Every structure is written in structure tokens, then in C-alpha cells.
Amino acid sequence: MTSSDRGQAHTLEGVTAALLVVTSIVLALQMTAVTPLTASTANQHIETQERAAAHGVLTTVGSSALRESALHWNASSARFVGSGDRGFHVGSGPTSDLALLDRLNETFTGTGIAYNVRFVYIGANGEDRRTRRFVYNGEPTENAVSASRSVTLYDGDHVATSGGASTDEVSDVTYFAPDAAPNSRVYNVVDVEVVVWRM
């Protein structure tokens, strides 16, 4: 083999190696292409996880803890116990008193996820739905998700105080939800709704 033949072989080898490198780069770029759907798919996955976590909290604390939260009402000042002048809690709320707030804080505090809790109930005419804030941590973002669970309140249920249950029945005091079924023992049906979002 002459030196010009070796030069041609090296040139051919170099061209082949360059084509191989360019082909590898093109294939790698095609495999990692970022489409507009990639970000929204990730957001949907995060939202699904947040909804599942909120639903899990509502399920694990159970109906009695949800009822206890809805009945944590100061009848004399017509607001939730310990809520101050706003009438609702800001931040974590009275966690030592309520299992629902304990579990919400345990689940979401320090994770970059904020939550609001509100009660949705049947209005006085029995048809419209009204809401009452219980815990407020700001305005939810457009990617907020919610989970809810219903609890039935009865005429004989006692409103609670920070020291425990009082002797006042919900049907005998000024309560945020009206008696939606005055001719039965059912007082009202309240949906405990947790709204969560990434901050």
C-alpha cells in the first residue's frame, strides 16, 4: 500500500467516523425532544398525586374527625373556635384540637404544597350550596385540585369548644349552616373540601 492509498484510507475512515458521530447526535436529540405536552403531563401527574394525598387525608381521619371539625364552632361569637376576628383559621389552625388539621399539616407542611379547607353546605332554601372558610392559606393557583367528603350533622350534635364538647346542640345555637331539614333529625349535610396546590 502506498502512502497516497493510506492517506485515502485515513480520509475515508475520518469521514465515516464523522458521519457516525453526527448520526449519533441526531438520534440522541430525537430521543430527548421536549414537546409542549411534556410539561403538562408532568403537571397532571403532580395534580393527581396532590388530589390523592388530600383524598387520603379525608379518608384516614374518618367521618367523626370531619364532623368534629365542622362542629368546632363558638356559638357565642358565631365563628370557629380560636379563629379570631376573621372567623376562619389562617395557617395551620388549632392542630392540637383537631385530627383533620393535624393530618393535613403532617402531610403537606414542608412539601411546598399549600391547602385551604372549606365547608360546603345546603342553604336555607334547601337548594343552593353555600361555602364557609375553615382554613385559609391564600388564593389557590390555576393548577389547584380538590378532594371532598360529606358528613351528616344531626339536630342533637353538640358544637365543640377548645376544651371539648359543649352542652349546646347545633340546632339550638347560631351556626353557620342552617337547619336544611327542619322536620327531621338531620340538620344539614356538609362537604368538607380540601383544596391543595403547589406554591
N, C-alpha and C positions, 0 to 999 in steps of 0.2 A: 504494500500500500504506500502510495506516495504521499508527500506532505500536503499536496493540494486535496487529495482524497480524504486525508484525516481532517483537514480544515472543513471540508464539506460535511463530514460526519459530525463534527462538533457543532457546526451551524444547525444541521438538521436536528441534532439532539437538543440544542438550546431552544429551537422553535417549538419542538414537541413539549419540552418542559414548560415553556411559557403558555402554550395552549392548555396544558393540564392545570396549571395554576389558575388561569383565567376561568376555565370551566368550573373548577372547584369553588372559586369565589362567587360566580353566578349562581351555582346550585345552593351555596350557603345562604346567599341573600334571599333566594326564593323560599327557602325553608323557614326563614325568620321574618317574613314580611309581616308588618303590623298593619292591620286593616282597621277601619273605624269601629267595626264590631268587637274587636278585641277588648277595648276599654269598657264598652257597655256590658259585655259578657262578664267581665270581672266584677263590675258594679252589681249586676244581677246576682252573682254568686254571693257577694258580701251582703246584699239586702236579704237574700234567702237565709243566710246564717243569722243575721240580726233578728229577723222575724221568728226563726226557730228558737233562738235564745229567749226572746220575750214571751213566746208561747210556752216555752219550758218553765219559765218562772211562774207564770199564771197557773200552770198545771201542778207544779210541785208544791206551791204554797197551799193549794186547795181552797175549796169554797168557804170554809169557815174563816180563814185568814182574809179572804177578799171581802166577806161580809163585815168582818171586824174593821177593816179599813174604811168601808163605806159608812159604818156607824160610828166612826171616831169623830163625833160631832159634838160641839159645845152648844147646847141648846140655848143657853142664856145670852151668848154673844152672836149666835147664828153664823158660826164659821167652824172650820175644822180645829180640833184641839191643838194648841201650840202653833197655829198658823200666823198669828199676829194680825195686823190691820188689813193685810191683803186678802185674807180669807182662804188662802191656799199656801202650801209649803213651797219654798224655793230651796233648791239644792237637794240634800238627801232626806229631809223631813225627820220626823221622830222615829228613828230606826229602832231604838230600844223598846218602843211600844208596839211596833207593827212588823209582823213577819214578812209581809209583802215588801216593805221598803228595805228591810234587812237583806232580803234575797236579791232585789234589784241592784242595790249598791254592791253586794258581793259579786254579782255577775258583770256589771258594767263599769264600776269605778276603776279608773286607771287604765282603761282599754281604749280611750279616745272615743267612746260612744256615750252620747247624752240621751236622756229619756224624759218624757213627760207622762204623767198619769192623769187621766180624767175619768169622770163618771158620766155615762150617757144613760139617761132615764126617760121614762114616759112622762109627758107633760100632763097638766091638769085636765085637758080635754080628752086624754086617753089616746090621741092620735099622733101628735107631734113628738119629736125626740129633742130633748134638751141636753146640754152638757154643763158640767161643773168641774173646774180645775181642782185637782188634788195636789199634784206636784208639778211645778213648772221650772224648767231649766233652759228656757229660751225658745225661739221660733225654730221649728224643725226645717231642715233643708228639703230640697225637692226630691232627694233620694230617701226620705224617711219612710219607714214601714211601721205597721201597727199590728198588734195582736190583742184580742179581747176575749173576755169570758163573762158570762152572765151569772148573776146571783139574784136570788129572790129574797126580798125583805118582807117580813110579816108584821102585822099590826102590833104583835106582842114583843118584837125585838127591842132591846134596850140600846139607847145611844150610849156610847162609851166616853169615858174621860181619861185623862192621863193616868189616873190612879186605878182604873178598871171600869167595870160596867156601873152605870148609874141605875136608879130606880125608874128613870123616865123612859116611857115607851115611845118609840118613834112616831106613833100615831097621835101622841098627846103633846108633842113639842113642835116648835117651828123648825122644820127640817128642810134641806134644800130641795128634796124631791117631794112632790105632793102624793097624797093617797090616790093612786090611779085606779084603785078598785074598792071604792068605799063600802060596797055591800058584800065584801068577802074578807077572809083573814089575810089575803095577800095585800101588802101595802104598795109595793112597786117592784119592778124588775130593773136592776141596774147592771149595765155593761161596764166592767172595769176594763178600760182601754189603756194599753201601754204603747206609746209612740217612741221609737228609737231611731237615731240617726248618727252617722259618723261626723264628728266635729272637725 
